[in-house]
Amino acid sequence: MQVLQVQLEVGPDPAEVGRARRWARSRLVGSGMEDDDSLAETLVLLISELVTNAVVHTGCPAVLRMLFGSAESAGTVRVEVADTSCRPPRPRHAEGEDTGGRGLELVDGLADRWGWQPEGAGKRIWCEIDRGVPVPAPVTPGEQSDALGGARI
């Protein structure tokens, strides 16, 4: 099976998250996924969370990578975000009206697998979704209160 790897350098600015989402969406469509496919929507959400964590919590530049096979193959889509901070990711639990702290909870709930590993002087956080199996549709901000047990984002 042929695997395609694409990557994007992301600056340490929260505005880069939107650019990363647009870039990822165009690459996913280029790989044969429909723009409104639930897998594509879930991957864009995961990318948004991982890139946000990298630029907001580390203040360092990052590299976003996506690895996926052809549209005809059922396989795994992997997303990686590498940054130069040696601090490990720290899952938090958001309470009530908190505006942050749900990113890794979303990653844990939507990805089939996720983790992190040291890389050089920094780290790489990754998540995977198995293609060809049903993926729960990501919830919109107004619907997240139900999906996260009553906590509203």
Secondary structure, DSSP 8 states (H G I E B T S, - for coil): --EEEEEEEE-SSTTHHHHHHHHHHHHHHHTT--TT-HHHHHHHHHHHHHHHHHHHHH-S-EEEEEEEE-TTS--EEEEEEEES-----------TT-SSS-HHHHHHHH-SEEEEEEETTEEEEEEEEETTS-------GGGHHHHTTT---
